[in-house]
Amino acid sequence: MVGISIATVWEFEATLDYFHVKETERITYPYGEYFCRTINGKPVVFYSTGVRKVNGVGGNQYMLARFSLQKVLVVGTCAGIDERFDVLDILIPDRAVQYDCTVKEVEPLLKPSFIVEIDVLKYGIKGNGTIGTADRAVVMWNDYLELQANGITIADTEAAAIAYICRKNAVECIIIKGISDVPTDETDLDPLQSNQEQINVYIANTPKVMTRIFDDYLHVFI
């Protein structure tokens, strides 16, 4: 069975709409809800986990035990960091790293023990670089610049932690992320206003990202 891990409320709502999920098909579990479908002849469970690393890891560990998943696809939105990519681009990273697990003043920001290499070449796809994960979302401009300087391509708040726990369970993990927003320089703006504007952009772009993932990429990995 394949698991599809989805973090935010807006991402999961877009998923429910896309697959025309009825209220009676939605099952509650400790981290959110899940529903099942058959895709390419294989059973697939779609589940929401809630945001940030603790929820992402907890929800996935629960589902790994509940359904004995052979593969996990982490799908959803992310912040764009590498300027070569634009909003609504879909990326398949071949490396995932948690960058908030070090004392960065004395250690490298990207510590090898928290890096997970992901083999996407076997699907005939060239990976799109590194996804960085931290509990602190990339909103402030200085955070954005720091990630750029360390070779991060895109960033979110759960994917690399999920990839890490999948590796612990010897379960394959593939990350499929679409850029919903890019941090902006808030130096001359009210930080609260700047943050709200970024959230508004994220909410507007989330259904577009999820549709592109489900239309063009999901079948490749199932």
C-alpha positions as CSV (number, residue, x, y, z in Angstrom):
1,M,0.0,0.0,0.0
2,V,1.2,3.5,-0.8
3,G,0.7,6.4,1.6
4,I,0.2,10.0,0.5
5,S,1.2,12.4,3.3
6,I,-0.4,15.9,3.3
7,A,0.4,18.5,5.9
8,T,-1.8,21.6,5.8
9,V,-5.6,22.1,6.0
10,W,-5.6,23.9,2.7
11,E,-3.6,21.1,1.0
12,F,-5.9,18.4,2.3
13,E,-9.1,20.4,1.4
14,A,-7.8,20.7,-2.2
15,T,-7.1,17.0,-2.2
16,L,-10.7,16.2,-1.0
17,D,-12.0,18.4,-3.8
18,Y,-9.8,16.8,-6.4
19,F,-10.8,13.3,-5.6
20,H,-14.5,14.1,-4.9
21,V,-14.3,12.6,-1.5
22,K,-17.6,12.1,0.3
23,E,-18.1,12.9,3.9
24,T,-18.7,9.2,4.6
25,E,-15.3,8.3,3.2
26,R,-13.3,10.5,5.6
27,I,-12.0,8.6,8.6
28,T,-10.6,10.4,11.6
29,Y,-7.3,9.4,13.3
30,P,-5.2,11.1,16.0
31,Y,-3.4,13.5,13.5
32,G,-6.3,14.3,11.2
33,E,-8.2,12.4,8.6
34,Y,-7.6,9.9,5.8
35,F,-9.4,8.3,2.9
36,C,-8.6,5.5,0.4
37,R,-8.5,5.2,-3.3
38,T,-7.1,2.7,-5.9
39,I,-4.6,4.2,-8.4
40,N,-2.9,2.2,-11.1
41,G,-4.4,-0.9,-9.5
42,K,-2.7,-0.2,-6.2
43,P,-4.4,0.7,-2.8
44,V,-3.5,4.2,-1.8
45,V,-4.3,6.0,1.5
46,F,-4.3,9.8,1.6
47,Y,-3.9,11.3,5.1
48,S,-3.5,14.7,6.7
49,T,-1.0,15.1,9.4
50,G,-1.0,18.7,10.5
51,V,1.9,21.1,10.1
52,R,5.5,21.1,11.4
53,K,7.8,18.2,12.1
54,V,6.3,16.6,15.2
55,N,2.9,16.2,13.5
56,G,4.4,15.1,10.2
57,V,6.5,12.4,11.9
58,G,3.8,11.3,14.3
59,G,1.2,11.0,11.6
60,N,3.4,9.1,9.3
61,Q,4.7,6.7,12.0
62,Y,1.0,6.0,12.9
63,M,0.2,5.3,9.2
64,L,3.3,3.1,8.7
65,A,2.1,0.9,11.6
66,R,-1.6,1.0,10.7
67,F,-1.3,0.1,7.0
68,S,2.2,-1.4,6.7
69,L,3.0,1.1,3.9
70,Q,5.6,0.1,1.4
71,K,6.1,3.7,0.2
72,V,5.3,7.2,1.3
73,L,4.8,10.2,-1.0
74,V,5.0,13.5,0.7
75,V,3.0,15.9,-1.4
76,G,2.2,19.6,-1.0
77,T,3.4,23.1,-1.1
78,C,6.8,24.7,-0.3
79,A,8.6,28.0,-0.4
80,G,10.9,28.7,-3.3
81,I,14.5,29.4,-2.4
82,D,16.5,28.8,-5.6
83,E,15.8,31.6,-8.0
84,R,16.0,29.3,-11.0
85,F,12.5,28.0,-10.1
86,D,9.2,29.9,-10.2
87,V,5.9,29.9,-8.3
88,L,3.8,26.8,-9.3
89,D,6.8,24.8,-10.5
90,I,6.7,21.2,-9.2
91,L,10.0,19.8,-7.9
92,I,11.1,16.3,-7.0
93,P,14.1,16.7,-4.7
94,D,16.8,14.1,-4.5
95,R,18.0,15.2,-1.1
96,A,16.2,16.2,2.1
97,V,17.7,17.9,5.1
98,Q,16.5,19.2,8.5
99,Y,18.5,22.4,8.9
100,D,17.3,23.4,12.4
101,C,19.0,20.5,14.2
102,T,22.4,22.0,14.7
103,V,24.1,24.8,16.7
104,K,24.8,26.7,13.5
105,E,27.3,29.0,15.2
106,V,29.8,26.1,15.6
107,E,28.4,23.4,13.3
108,P,27.4,23.3,9.6
109,L,23.8,24.3,9.0
110,L,23.3,21.1,7.0
111,K,24.6,18.3,9.2
112,P,25.3,15.0,7.4
113,S,23.4,12.9,10.0
114,F,20.2,14.8,9.2
115,I,20.5,14.5,5.4
116,V,18.5,11.9,3.5
117,E,19.4,11.0,-0.1
118,I,16.4,10.1,-2.3
119,D,16.8,7.9,-5.3
120,V,14.5,9.3,-8.0
121,L,16.6,8.3,-11.0
122,K,15.0,4.9,-11.0
123,Y,11.8,6.5,-12.0
124,G,13.5,8.2,-14.9
125,I,13.5,11.6,-13.2
126,K,16.4,13.9,-12.5
127,G,16.1,15.3,-9.0
128,N,15.6,19.0,-8.4
129,G,18.1,19.5,-5.6
130,T,17.6,19.8,-1.9
131,I,14.5,20.4,0.2
132,G,15.2,22.0,3.6
133,T,12.9,21.4,6.5
134,A,12.6,23.3,9.8
135,D,9.8,24.0,12.3
136,R,10.4,27.7,11.6
137,A,8.7,28.5,8.3
138,V,10.8,30.6,5.8
139,V,9.0,34.0,6.1
140,M,11.7,36.4,7.1
141,W,14.2,37.6,4.4
142,N,17.3,36.8,6.5
143,D,16.1,33.1,6.7
144,Y,15.7,33.1,2.9
145,L,19.2,34.4,2.3
146,E,20.7,31.9,4.7
147,L,19.1,29.0,2.9
148,Q,20.1,30.4,-0.4
149,A,23.7,30.6,0.8
150,N,23.6,26.9,1.9
151,G,22.3,25.5,-1.4
152,I,18.7,24.9,-0.4
153,T,16.4,24.7,-3.4
154,I,13.0,24.7,-1.7
155,A,11.8,24.7,2.0
156,D,9.0,23.4,4.1
157,T,8.2,22.4,7.7
158,E,7.9,18.6,7.5
159,A,9.2,16.7,4.4
160,A,12.8,16.1,5.4
161,A,11.7,14.9,8.9
162,I,9.2,12.5,7.3
163,A,12.0,11.2,4.9
164,Y,14.2,10.7,8.0
165,I,11.6,8.6,9.9
166,C,10.8,6.6,6.7
167,R,14.5,5.8,6.4
168,K,14.4,4.6,10.1
169,N,11.5,2.3,9.1
170,A,13.2,1.1,5.9
171,V,10.3,2.5,3.8
172,E,10.8,4.4,0.6
173,C,10.0,8.1,0.7
174,I,9.5,10.4,-2.3
175,I,8.8,14.1,-2.0
176,I,6.7,16.0,-4.5
177,K,6.4,19.7,-3.8
178,G,5.1,22.7,-5.7
179,I,6.2,26.2,-5.0
180,S,3.3,28.2,-3.6
181,D,5.2,31.3,-2.6
182,V,8.6,33.0,-2.3
183,P,9.7,35.1,0.7
184,T,9.9,38.8,0.0
185,D,12.2,41.4,1.5
186,E,10.2,42.9,4.4
187,T,12.8,45.4,5.4
188,D,10.7,48.4,4.6
189,L,7.4,46.8,5.4
190,D,5.4,46.0,8.5
191,P,6.5,42.3,9.2
192,L,2.9,41.3,10.2
193,Q,1.6,42.8,6.9
194,S,4.3,41.1,4.9
195,N,3.6,37.8,6.5
196,Q,-0.1,38.0,5.9
197,E,0.4,38.9,2.3
198,Q,2.6,35.8,1.9
199,I,0.0,33.6,3.6
200,N,-2.7,35.0,1.2
201,V,-0.5,34.1,-1.8
202,Y,0.1,30.6,-0.4
203,I,-3.7,30.0,0.2
204,A,-4.5,31.1,-3.4
205,N,-1.8,29.0,-5.0
206,T,-2.3,25.8,-2.9
207,P,-5.2,24.3,-5.0
208,K,-3.2,25.0,-8.2
209,V,-0.1,23.2,-6.9
210,M,-2.1,20.2,-5.7
211,T,-3.9,19.9,-9.0
212,R,-0.6,19.9,-10.9
213,I,0.9,17.3,-8.6
214,F,-2.2,15.0,-8.9
215,D,-2.6,15.5,-12.7
216,D,1.0,15.1,-13.8
217,Y,3.2,13.4,-11.1
218,L,1.3,11.1,-8.8
219,H,0.9,8.3,-11.3
220,V,4.7,8.2,-11.9
221,F,5.4,7.0,-8.4
222,I,2.5,4.6,-7.8
